[in-house]
């Protein structure tokens, strides 16, 4: 069964610090990997989408990396802000699969404290 | 543009009651999806649609029905609500099927007593 495992489950860091969230997946074959940010009580919002041929992708202070060989991805947040407090969800898709076949992780809940 | 709009945002039902969740998108997207989100679990697909007049079952379709009579609207119905359907429901849409970014609504929190 295709799985997406995220770690840690939760993380608390001081404002201004950097952090890295991890995503391991077993989806095979693999097509693309996405990171979403979900604020409390809101819907997920897309941060990055990477295909199997991409190693890194940035969106402002968010940088996602992908190692398709080890089936690992990470999301690095630089100079964290209070507004970064949210859940971050890793989502994986296989080739020839549409969005109806996405596998969602359970998310990492990030809390930024002043 | 409003993007994806869900109504209602909150609803409390008694076991056995019926209700309909409405999802509307103004981005002219072909593909629309209904998910449920439960604590400790990833989003799970209930039903989806690849265009006006079409619907298909997702991972957890039992107890739900859907309709897509108009391209911009995707309705999720519960005919006889059960406590196990207590959840947060998200609608999403995408322009393309494979790598198209999913745009989510704000969610509808449903409690079944």
Interface residues (C-beta under 8 A of the other chain):
Chain A: X4 X31 X32 X34 X41 X42 X43 X44 X45 X46 X49 X51 X89 X93 X96 X97 X98 X99 X100 X102 X103 X104 X105 X106 X107
Chain B: X4 X31 X33 X40 X41 X42 X43 X44 X45 X48 X50 X56 X58 X90 X92 X94 X97 X98 X99 X100 X101 X102 X103 X104 X105 X106 X107
